[in-house]
Amino acid sequence: MIATDTLKHLFLETRQHTENLCKPLEIEDYVVQPIVDVSPPKWHLGHTSWFFEEFLLKPYKPNYKIFHEDFAFVFNSYYENVGKRVLRTDRGNLSRPTVPQIYEYRHYITNEMKGFLSNGISKEIEGILLIGIHHEKQHQELLVTDIKYILGNNPLFPKYTDSFLENPVQDFPQEWIEMEEGIYEIGHENNGEFCYDNELNRHKVYLQNYMISDKLVTNSEYLEFINDGGYKNFNLWHAEAWDWINTNNISQPMYWHKIDGEWYHYTLQGLKKLNHDAPLSHISFYEAFAYAQWKGCRLPTEFEWEAAQDKFDWGSRWEWTESAYLPYPGYIKAPGAIGEYNGKFMVNQKVLRGGSVATPANHTRPTYRNFFQTNLRWQFTGLRLAR
């Protein structure tokens, strides 16, 4: 087991970082929900507090007093096992509870958890606590990307902060890493370090010879695809993707704007001229696939990515893979609400690997499996080519 003081420090550090991410916001920014996939910042603050209340304080702390009887209904996300909830599309309609009330709720839960952790905990409770901490870290990343979507769809393109390094350049020439055919072990070793259940069980896969780029595709490279009519060439796209770009008039990555003949992109520092050397970001799986087709390449599978990941730099963009999000051999979904965390989403989604500039410290690892629907673009998603 992990030392109680270490767990308490990790918990408190995580709680504080969430609030630090919200410091640049104006009060009006906390409530906005432009699309269903983007939740208001105030909802994230409440939901990550409800998680600890629902799964730790209520069942395990003697004589725990619930902060507010309606907050479980407001801040439950998708856990069918724990009751009814506000529809996801209606989170932006919640003018009440107010932002100050939600911060009061956060501080109440944090203080209750501090007292709870001071008395020592069991191995079972430690496991739930670690899920809760990493769950909040996931929402820290969602906070950053949701805030970017909220501000990036404001016609004034307001700045969030100058302190966020969004576009780190990979300043080296591209090379192809050659990987030999053979049997590779994939998945988390389950060696006592934290992982999600979808990273288990570790298993063997057979891979053919392949090559994988040591560098992410850049904005400049993707601009060549656009200028060559990539968005107008149906031969490059899945049928579903072709319908998507035509129905939604998609002709460039999210946050790209052509103004007076010059390309700009919205960043967390505001609207800036396109950084041609920066890794491409905010593209769908559809666009990643089409670009790879145009280049005469393909996307790596998640297994190819994991087998080669120690040979290249990763972590600034979530990287689309060709792999469907499916359970590993021997996967067992946990009982009850905790089992809803990953297993019920294993359909109609693609796996992304790596992490992004918005991923909190100590939250990603080579076996981490992110997953999204093929049309989504609001995360820091990019691509690495294989062949």
N, C-alpha and C positions, 0 to 999 in steps of 0.2 A: 504493500500500500504506500501511497504518497504521504509524506508528513503533513499533518493538519495545518501547520503554519504555512507551508508551501501552497497548499490548496487555497487557504484563505487569501494569501497574497495574490494568487492568480485570479481568484474570484473578484477581489476588490479592484485590481488593476483593470480587469475586463470591464467592470461596471463603470469605472471612471472614464475609460477610453470612449465608450459609447457616448457619454455626455460631452466629452471634448469634441467629438465629431459634430455635435450640434451647436457648438458655441458661435460659429460664424453666421448662423441663421437669424433671420428676422422672425418675429412671432407669426407673421402671416405665412411664412414658408412651411411651418410645421403641419399645416392642415391640407395642403394641396395633394390631389390624386388625379393626375392627368389621364392615366390609362389603368386598366385592371392590374397589370403586372407591377405597377409602382404604388407602393404604400406610403401614406403620409409619414413624415418623420416622427410625429407624436405617437402614431400607432406602433412603430418599432420600439419606442421607449417603453410603452405600456406592455406590449406583447412579451418582450424579453424579461420583464419583471413578473408577469403572470406565469411564465414557464416555471420559475423557481417556486412561486407560491403554489401552483397546482401540483407539481410533481415532487416537491420536497417538503415545503412547510406544512401544507394541509395534511398529508398522510403521515409525516414523521415527527413533527414538532409538537410535543404535548401542549394542549391548551392554546394552540395557535388561534389568534383572532383574525378573521379575514378582513382585509382593508376595506373593501366595498363589495357588496353582494352582486352588483351588476357588472363588475369588471371582467369576470370570467366570460360573460356573454360578449363583451366588447372586444376582448383581446385574445380569445381563442382564434387560432388561424384555420387549421384544417383537421383537428383531432376529433373525430366522430365519437370516440370512446368517452370523451369528457363533457359532452353536452352541446347545446345549441350555440350559435355564434352569429355575429353580424355578417352579412354577405360581403364577400371580398370587394365587390364593386362599390359598396356603400361606406368603406372606411373613410373616404374623403368627405362624407356628409356629417361626420362626428364633430360638430363644433363643441360639444360637451362629451366627455369631461375635458376641461380646459388644460392647456399646457402646464400651468402651475400645479393643477391637481395631479396630473400625471407625474410630474417631478416629485411631488409629495409622496405619491405611490411608490415610485422608484426608491426613494430614500428610506421609506418604511420597509420595503422588502429587503434592501441591502442591510439595514440595521438588524432586522429579524434573522437574516442569514448569518450575519457576523456572530450573533449570540448562539445560533444553532450550531455553527461550526466550532465554537469554542469548547464544546462539550465532548468532542471526539465523534467520529462517525464510523459506520460499518463499511465493509467492502462494497456491499450493494448500493449504499447511499453515495459512496465515492464515485461509482460508475455513473449514476444519474447526475451527480454534480458536474462531472466532466462533460457529459453530454450537454448540460445546461450552459456551461461556460463556452463550449465550442459552438453551440447553437447561437449564443449571443454574438460570438465572433462572426458567424455567418451573417447575422443581421447588421453588423458593423459594415461589412462589404456592401450589403444591400442598401444601407443608409447612404453610403457614398454614391452608389450608382443611381439610386432613386432621387437623391438631391440633384445630381447632375441632370437627370431627365426633367425634373421640375424646373430648374433654372434654365436649362438648355432649350426648353420649349416656351420660355418667356420671351416675348418679342424684343425685349431690351438686352437679352443675353447677359444677365448680371453675373458678376464674379462671385464665386464661393470663397476661395482663399488663394493666397499666393504661395502657401507653404506645401502644397501637394505636388509631388513629382509624378506627373502623369505620363510623360512620354520619354522614358529613358532610351537613348539611342544605342543600338548595338554597333559600335564603331569598329567593325572588322569585316573583311571580305567573306562572302558566303563560301562554305565548303560542304561537300556531301560526305556524310558518315556512312561507311559501308558496314553492314551488319550481316554476319554469316548465318546461313540457315542452321536450325537446330532447335533444341528444347530449352525454353526459358521459364523461370518461375515468376509468377505474377501474383500480386496481392500482398496484403500486410502479413507480417510474420506472427502477429498476435503475441508479441514478446513482452507484454506489460505496458507498452506505450499506447497512448490513446489512438484509436481509429474508429471510423464508423462501420456499422455492420455490413455495408455494401462493399467494403474493401476485403471482406473475408468470403471464402477461405482461400488461403494461398494454394495455388495449383500450377500445374505445368501446361504450357502451350507450345505447339510446334509452329515455328515461323520459317517461311521461305527466305532466301536471300532478299535483302532490300537495302535501299539507301534513304537516308533521312537528312534534311537540311540542318545545319548547325545554327541557322539564323531564321528568325521570323520574317514573313513577308512585310515589306515596308509600304508606307503610303505612296511613295514614288513608284514602286513596282505595280501597285494596284491601280494607280492613275493611268499607267500604260494600258491596262485592261479596259478601263473606261474609255480612253481615247480611241481604242481599237474597236469600239462598238460592242464590248462584252455584254452590256445589258440589253442589247438588241438582237443578239445571236441566239435564237432558241435552241440551237444544237448543243449549247454548253450547259443547259439547265435541265433539271428534273421537270417533268410535266407539272407537278404540284408547285414547284418553284416558279416556273414560267407564268402560271396563273397568279401567283402571289405578287410578282413584280409588276405585272400588268394591271391587276386589280388595285394595287396600292401605289402605282406610279413610282416605283422604286428605281432610281437611276444612279445612286451613289450611297456610300456608307452613311449610317446615322451620324448626325451632327456635322456633315459636310455641307457647305454652302458656296455656290459660285456667285460672286459679287463682282460686277464690272469686269467679267472675263477672268477673274482670279479666284483660286480656291482658298476658302477659309474653313476652319473647323472650330466648333465650340469646345472649349476646355473648361476645367474648373477654375481657370484664371480668366475666363471670359472668351469672347470671340477673337481668335488669332489667325494669322496666315498659316496655311497648312504647313506643318513640319514634315517635309518630304522624307526625311531620314528616319522618322519615328516608326515604330512597329504599327502596322495597320490595326485598327480597333473598331469595335461596334459593328461587326458584320454578323449576318446570320449563317447558319450551316449552308443554306442554299447558295449564298455568295461565296463562301469558302470553297464549296464543291465546284462551282462554275469557274472560279479563278484557276483552281488546280487543273481542270479540264483544258482551259485555255493555254496553260503552260505545258501541257503534255505530261502532267504529273498526276498525283492523287493525294488524298489525305491519308495520314498514317492511321492504322487501327490503334486503339488504346493500348493494346499489348505491344505493338511495335514501339509506341511512344515510351512506355515504361521500361522496355528492355534496353532502350538507347539513352534514356534521360540523363544518365551520369556523364554523358559525352558532350552535352551541350548546355547552354545557359537557358534557364526557364524561370518564369515567375512574374513577368510583366504583363502577360496577356493569357487569359484562358484560351486554350488551343482546341479548336474543334477536331474531333477524330471521326473516322468512318464507322465507329462502333455504336451499335444500338445499346441503350442502357438496359442491361439484363443482369439477373443474379449470377454470381459465380457458383461453381459446383459446390454443393453442400451448404449453400446459404440457408439460414434459418431466420425467419422474421421473429423478432421478440414479441411476446404476448402483450396485449393491452395497447394503450395509447403510444408508448415508446416504439412499438412495432410499426406505427404509422409514419415514422420519421423518413424512411427511405423506400421500403419495400413496395408500397402501393403506387409508387411513381414509375415503376419499371415497365413502362409501355409508351410507345410513340415519342421517345426522346433519344437524343444523341449524347454521348459522353464527351466531356471536355476535360483536359488534363492541364496541370501546371499550377495555376494561380494567377493573380493579377496585381497591378499596382494598388488595388483597393483591398486586397486580401490582408487581414491583420497578421502581425508577426506571430510566428510559431503556430500557424493554423493550417498550413499546407504541408504536403509531403509527397514523395514520388508515387505513392499508391492512391492518393486522393482522387475520388471520382466525382466530378461535378456533372450535372446533367440539365439540359434544357430542351424545349421544343425547337424544331428546326428553323422557325421564323423569327426567333427572339434575338434582339440586338442591343438591349440597353446595358448589358454587362460589358466589361472590357474583354471582348472576344476577338481573337485573331486567328492566324493559321501558320502552320509549318508544313512545308511540302515533303512528300515522300515519292519514291518511284521504285 
